[in-house]
Amino acid sequence: MAGDKVKDMHVAIVGAGIGGLALAMGLHKQGVPFTVYEEEAQYSTVGAGIGFGTNGDLALDMIEEGFISKFERFCIGNKPEDAQNIFFEGMLLKKGLGLKEPWYGKSSWGHPDYVRRAAHRNDVLQTMTSFIPIEKVRFSKRLTNITQHPNKVTLAFADGDTAEASILVGADGIKSVVREHVLSPMYPSQVNPVYAGSYCYRGVVPIADGKEIFGDLTDVAKMYLGEKRCCVHYLISGGEELNFLLCVADDKPWDLPNAVTQKVTYKTMMSDFNDPSIDDRFRRLLRKAKPIRWGLFHHRYTSTYYRDRVVLLGDSAHASLPFQAAGAGQGLEDALVLSNVLAKIYLNAPGGEPLQPYIRAGFAGYDQVRRPRAQKQLERAHEMATMLYYEHPETGKDMYKVLGKLQAGWFEWLWFRDLGRDVEEAGRGVDEILGRGGGRCKI
């Protein structure tokens, strides 16, 4: 049973997605006791393409140095050797795709030190679970209630079971029960994710199908800009599959308050791209998607990531639009920082001391380091969407202006972060307590 002494510390992680598993990897690596509670009956086997960015790759390597070597066996970048540092290449949704525009061939953005890596989400999850003992994971546990006590947290599940922990980490996604617990007392308007006025149809197809439509354009990741429409595609699964999103700007409210997806008819789906000015290749690609609208939601405002012994991580803290391919990477940064803060407490504080002062200092440091950065990424992803949809007040429909922004250092702050310094900064409050109380040694 978890207690309020450092020696009795036990961390409950709700959610076995990318962020929750990354945190579990970090805690296991450093010997911090934890249990993962997952709503599904087994590890997820669904999903589509995912990439982490240079910062996310670094965070994973710092969490578990054995991960990247496994990741490289199934991830894929762009096919041409001279295109590995291209993040995306910009083209047009209209007929001809912009192939005859004067900027064609000079419309990519990236960085000489950026290396594109993408993979199928399921492959990533399965690799992450190989670093986590299965006995530390409990499945079919849907969290329904959280009760905080002076010395512990009690979790209640839909099956009637309960559990106790010293600390609860909510990695339970965009419709987070833990987020509601953290924010509802003081910031109730910030609990629910906000519909961003955009939805998408998405799919994964064999690369042969992708090449049949787009030919060699599939060799390099693409973003196609258009009037209230855009398309994104890139290689995954070692180059054997093409992941795609066909996105629509929407001026109507999302009318399903308890769901982020909506089944529509095939006819309705196709009508979203029936504009004759749109290149027919996108309608051919759309026919390969399921007629499901994925609403795009984000957390526009989040005033805190923690409340007493409960803290947020990943999409439960900062759900973002996908247009910078950076949401997962931010969750990995969360996991790196938080796992090190918790390990600093468990490995350095005297075992007989109460946990609460350390938790307060550790969570404050985590919040101070992670929240401004994740919020900036969230806002930039929203701005990116306006550029792709021709709705940005500065760039409009002018491709030269769009490229002027994206090619002029738009991503450097995101990709090339000193994560070691973030870990150090987040732990300063804990260090101060250790310095006053004579804890053993600092990590």
C-alpha positions in Angstrom: 0.0 0.0 0.0 1.3 3.4 -0.9 2.1 5.8 2.0 3.2 9.3 2.6 6.8 8.5 3.4 9.4 8.7 0.7 10.2 5.0 1.1 6.6 4.1 0.5 6.2 6.2 -2.7 4.1 4.6 -5.4 3.0 6.3 -8.6 -0.2 5.4 -10.4 -0.2 6.2 -14.2 -3.7 6.3 -15.8 -3.4 5.6 -19.5 -1.1 3.3 -21.6 -0.6 5.6 -24.6 2.6 7.1 -25.8 3.0 9.5 -22.8 2.0 7.1 -20.1 4.2 4.3 -21.4 7.2 6.7 -21.7 6.7 7.8 -18.1 6.5 4.1 -17.1 9.7 3.4 -19.0 11.5 6.3 -17.2 10.3 5.3 -13.8 11.1 1.6 -14.3 14.6 2.5 -15.6 15.3 4.4 -12.4 13.6 2.0 -10.0 10.6 4.1 -8.9 7.6 2.0 -8.0 4.6 2.4 -10.2 1.5 0.8 -11.7 -0.1 1.6 -15.0 -3.9 1.4 -15.3 -5.3 1.1 -18.8 -9.0 1.2 -19.8 -8.7 -1.3 -22.6 -8.4 -5.0 -22.2 -4.9 -5.1 -23.7 -2.3 -2.7 -25.1 -3.6 -0.7 -28.1 -3.3 -2.3 -31.5 -4.8 0.6 -33.4 -3.5 3.9 -34.7 -1.9 5.5 -37.7 1.3 7.4 -38.4 3.3 9.1 -35.7 6.6 11.1 -35.5 8.3 12.7 -32.6 10.7 15.3 -34.0 14.3 15.7 -33.0 13.3 16.7 -29.5 11.1 13.7 -29.1 13.8 11.3 -30.3 16.2 12.9 -27.8 13.7 12.6 -24.9 13.1 8.9 -25.7 16.9 8.3 -25.8 17.3 10.1 -22.5 14.5 8.0 -20.9 15.7 4.7 -22.3 18.8 4.5 -24.4 17.8 1.2 -25.8 14.7 2.5 -27.5 16.1 4.4 -30.5 18.0 1.4 -31.8 14.8 -0.6 -31.9 12.8 2.3 -33.3 15.2 2.7 -36.2 14.4 -0.9 -37.4 10.9 0.1 -38.4 10.8 4.0 -38.7 11.2 5.7 -42.1 12.1 9.1 -43.3 11.9 10.4 -46.8 13.2 8.1 -49.5 15.8 10.2 -51.3 19.1 10.3 -49.4 19.4 14.0 -49.9 15.9 14.6 -48.4 16.4 13.2 -44.9 16.4 16.6 -43.3 13.1 17.7 -44.9 10.2 17.8 -42.6 7.5 18.5 -45.2 7.4 19.8 -48.7 4.6 22.3 -49.5 2.4 21.9 -52.5 -1.2 22.8 -53.5 -4.5 21.1 -53.3 -5.7 22.6 -56.6 -5.4 20.9 -60.0 -1.8 20.3 -61.0 -0.6 20.3 -57.3 1.6 23.4 -58.0 4.1 21.3 -60.0 4.4 24.2 -62.6 4.6 27.0 -60.0 8.0 28.9 -59.9 8.5 27.9 -56.3 8.2 24.2 -56.9 11.3 22.4 -55.9 12.1 25.0 -53.3 9.0 24.6 -51.1 10.3 22.3 -48.4 11.0 23.1 -44.8 13.2 21.4 -42.3 16.8 21.9 -40.9 20.2 20.5 -41.7 20.3 18.9 -38.2 16.7 17.6 -38.4 16.3 13.9 -39.3 12.8 12.8 -40.4 11.5 9.7 -38.7 8.0 8.4 -38.7 6.4 5.0 -37.9 3.1 3.2 -37.3 1.8 4.1 -33.9 1.2 0.4 -33.1 4.9 -0.5 -33.8 6.0 2.3 -31.4 3.6 1.2 -28.6 4.6 -2.4 -28.9 8.3 -1.4 -28.7 7.7 0.8 -25.7 5.9 -2.0 -23.8 8.9 -4.3 -24.2 10.7 -2.1 -21.7 7.9 -2.4 -19.1 7.2 -5.5 -17.0 3.7 -6.7 -17.7 3.0 -7.3 -14.0 3.2 -3.5 -13.5 0.2 -3.0 -15.9 -3.5 -3.5 -15.0 -5.9 -3.7 -17.9 -9.7 -3.1 -18.1 -9.4 -0.4 -15.6 -11.6 2.6 -16.6 -11.1 5.4 -14.0 -14.3 6.9 -12.8 -13.4 8.9 -9.6 -10.4 10.3 -7.8 -10.3 11.2 -4.1 -7.3 13.0 -2.6 -6.4 12.5 1.1 -3.7 14.2 3.1 -1.4 11.2 2.7 -2.6 9.4 -0.5 -4.8 9.3 -3.6 -7.6 6.8 -4.1 -8.7 5.7 -7.6 -12.1 4.2 -8.2 -12.7 2.1 -11.4 -15.8 1.2 -13.3 -15.6 -2.4 -12.3 -15.9 -1.5 -8.6 -12.2 -1.9 -7.9 -10.2 0.7 -6.1 -6.5 1.4 -5.8 -4.2 3.7 -3.8 -1.1 5.6 -4.7 1.1 8.4 -3.4 0.9 10.2 -6.7 -1.5 10.0 -9.6 -0.4 10.9 -13.2 -3.1 11.5 -15.7 -2.0 10.3 -19.2 -5.6 9.5 -20.1 -5.9 11.5 -23.3 -7.9 14.4 -24.6 -11.2 13.4 -22.8 -9.3 13.1 -19.5 -11.0 12.2 -16.2 -7.8 13.3 -14.4 -7.8 16.7 -16.1 -11.3 17.3 -14.8 -10.2 16.5 -11.3 -7.2 18.9 -11.6 -8.9 21.8 -13.2 -12.6 21.7 -12.2 -12.4 23.3 -8.7 -10.7 26.5 -9.9 -10.8 26.5 -13.7 -13.9 24.6 -14.8 -14.1 26.4 -18.2 -10.7 24.8 -19.1 -11.6 21.2 -18.5 -13.1 20.2 -21.8 -11.1 20.3 -25.1 -12.2 22.9 -27.6 -13.3 22.1 -31.1 -10.8 23.9 -33.4 -13.2 24.3 -36.3 -11.6 21.5 -38.3 -12.0 17.8 -38.9 -10.2 15.2 -41.0 -10.6 11.9 -42.7 -7.6 9.7 -42.3 -6.2 6.4 -43.3 -3.2 4.2 -44.0 -2.8 2.5 -47.4 -0.1 0.2 -48.9 2.5 2.3 -50.6 1.6 0.7 -54.0 -1.9 2.3 -53.6 -0.3 5.6 -52.7 2.1 5.5 -55.7 -0.8 4.7 -58.0 -2.3 8.0 -57.1 0.7 10.3 -56.5 3.6 8.5 -58.1 7.0 9.5 -56.7 5.5 12.4 -54.8 5.0 9.9 -52.0 8.8 9.7 -51.5 8.9 12.9 -49.6 6.4 13.9 -46.9 3.9 16.4 -48.2 1.5 19.1 -47.1 -0.9 20.3 -49.7 -2.4 23.8 -49.0 -5.9 24.8 -50.2 -9.0 26.9 -49.6 -10.4 25.6 -46.3 -9.0 22.2 -47.2 -5.5 20.6 -46.9 -3.9 17.2 -47.2 -0.9 15.6 -45.4 0.8 12.4 -46.3 4.0 10.7 -45.3 5.6 7.2 -45.3 5.4 4.8 -42.3 6.0 1.1 -41.6 9.5 1.1 -43.1 8.2 2.7 -46.3 5.6 -0.1 -46.9 2.6 2.2 -46.1 1.5 5.7 -46.6 -0.3 7.6 -43.8 -2.6 10.4 -44.9 -5.0 13.0 -43.5 -7.5 15.0 -45.6 -8.6 18.0 -43.5 -11.6 20.3 -43.7 -12.0 23.8 -42.1 -15.4 23.9 -40.5 -17.4 26.9 -39.5 -20.1 24.9 -37.6 -19.9 23.8 -34.0 -19.1 20.1 -33.2 -22.5 18.7 -32.2 -21.3 15.5 -30.4 -20.3 16.6 -26.9 -19.1 13.2 -25.8 -17.3 12.0 -28.9 -14.4 13.2 -31.0 -15.4 11.1 -34.1 -18.5 11.1 -36.2 -19.6 8.5 -38.6 -21.0 9.9 -41.9 -22.2 8.5 -45.1 -19.7 7.8 -47.9 -21.6 10.4 -50.0 -21.2 13.0 -47.3 -17.5 12.3 -47.0 -16.9 12.6 -50.7 -18.9 15.8 -50.9 -16.3 17.5 -48.7 -13.9 17.4 -51.6 -16.2 17.7 -54.6 -14.9 21.2 -55.5 -13.8 20.9 -59.2 -10.8 23.1 -58.5 -9.4 20.4 -56.2 -7.1 17.9 -58.0 -8.9 14.6 -58.6 -6.0 12.7 -56.9 -7.3 13.8 -53.5 -10.8 12.3 -54.2 -9.1 9.1 -55.3 -7.2 9.1 -52.0 -10.3 10.0 -50.0 -12.1 6.9 -51.4 -9.6 4.8 -49.4 -10.6 6.4 -46.1 -13.3 5.3 -43.8 -16.3 7.7 -43.7 -15.4 8.9 -40.2 -14.8 12.5 -39.4 -12.1 13.0 -36.7 -12.8 16.2 -35.0 -9.7 18.2 -34.2 -9.7 19.5 -30.7 -7.2 21.2 -28.5 -6.8 22.7 -25.0 -6.6 26.4 -25.7 -5.9 27.3 -22.0 -4.6 25.3 -19.1 -3.7 27.3 -15.9 -2.0 24.5 -14.1 -0.9 20.9 -14.7 -1.3 19.7 -11.1 -3.5 19.8 -8.0 -1.9 18.5 -4.8 -0.9 14.9 -5.6 -2.3 14.7 -9.0 -0.5 15.8 -12.2 -1.2 15.8 -16.0 0.9 14.6 -18.8 0.6 14.4 -22.6 -2.8 15.1 -24.3 -4.6 15.3 -21.0 -2.4 18.4 -20.3 -2.0 20.0 -23.7 -3.9 18.4 -26.6 -2.9 20.0 -29.8 -3.7 20.1 -33.5 -1.6 17.7 -35.6 -0.1 20.1 -38.1 3.3 20.4 -36.5 3.6 16.6 -35.8 4.7 17.7 -32.3 2.0 16.5 -29.9 3.6 13.2 -29.1 7.0 14.7 -28.8 5.7 17.1 -26.2 4.3 14.2 -24.3 7.7 12.5 -24.4 9.3 15.7 -23.0 6.7 15.6 -20.2 7.6 12.0 -19.4 11.3 12.7 -19.4 11.0 15.7 -17.0 8.5 14.2 -14.7 10.2 10.8 -14.4 13.4 12.5 -13.4 11.7 14.7 -10.9 10.0 11.7 -9.3 13.2 9.7 -9.3 15.1 12.6 -7.7 12.6 12.4 -4.8 12.6 8.7 -4.4 16.3 8.1 -4.8 17.6 11.1 -2.8 15.2 12.1 0.0 15.5 10.3 3.3 13.1 7.4 3.3 11.4 8.4 6.5 10.5 11.9 5.5 7.0 12.8 4.4 6.4 13.0 0.6 4.1 16.0 0.4 6.7 18.8 0.5 8.7 17.1 -2.2 5.6 16.5 -4.4 4.6 20.1 -4.1 8.1 21.3 -5.1 8.5 18.7 -7.8 5.2 19.4 -9.5 5.7 23.1 -9.3 9.0 22.7 -11.1 7.5 20.4 -13.7 4.7 22.8 -14.4 7.0 25.8 -14.6 9.2 24.1 -17.2 6.7 22.2 -19.3 3.5 24.3 -19.4 4.8 27.4 -21.2 6.6 25.3 -23.8 3.7 22.9 -24.5 1.3 25.9 -24.7 3.6 27.6 -27.2 3.6 24.5 -29.4 -0.2 24.3 -29.1 -0.6 27.8 -30.3 1.9 27.5 -33.1 0.1 24.3 -34.3 -3.1 26.3 -34.5 -1.4 29.0 -36.5 0.0 26.4 -38.8 -3.5 25.3 -39.5 -4.5 28.7 -40.6 -1.7 28.8 -43.1 -2.6 25.5 -44.6 -6.2 26.6 -45.0 -5.3 30.0 -46.5 -6.8 31.7 -43.4 -3.7 33.2 -41.9 -4.0 37.1 -41.9 -0.4 37.6 -42.9 0.2 34.8 -45.5 -3.3 34.3 -47.0 -3.0 32.4 -50.3 0.5 33.5 -51.0 2.8 30.5 -51.1 5.9 32.7 -50.9 4.7 34.2 -47.7 3.9 30.8 -46.2 7.3 29.5 -47.1 8.8 32.7 -45.8 7.5 31.8 -42.3 8.1 28.1 -42.4 11.6 28.3 -43.8 12.8 31.0 -41.5 13.4 29.2 -38.2 9.7 28.2 -37.5 10.7 24.9 -35.9 14.2 25.4 -34.4 12.9 26.4 -30.9 10.8 23.2 -30.9 13.3 20.6 -32.3 16.6 21.7 -30.7 15.8 22.1 -27.0 18.3 21.6 -24.2 16.2 18.9 -22.4 18.9 18.2 -19.9 18.6 21.8 -18.7 14.8 21.3 -18.5 15.3 18.3 -16.3 17.7 20.3 -14.1 15.4 23.3 -13.9 12.4 21.2 -13.0 14.2 19.6 -10.1 15.5 22.8 -8.5 12.7 23.0 -5.9 13.4 19.4 -4.8 17.1 20.1 -4.7 16.4 23.0 -2.3 14.6 20.8 0.1 17.3 18.1 -0.2 19.9 20.8 0.6 18.1 21.9 3.7 17.2 18.4 4.9 20.5 16.6 4.1 19.2 14.1 1.5 21.6 11.5 0.4 23.0 12.2 -3.1 21.6 14.1 -6.1 21.0 12.5 -9.5 
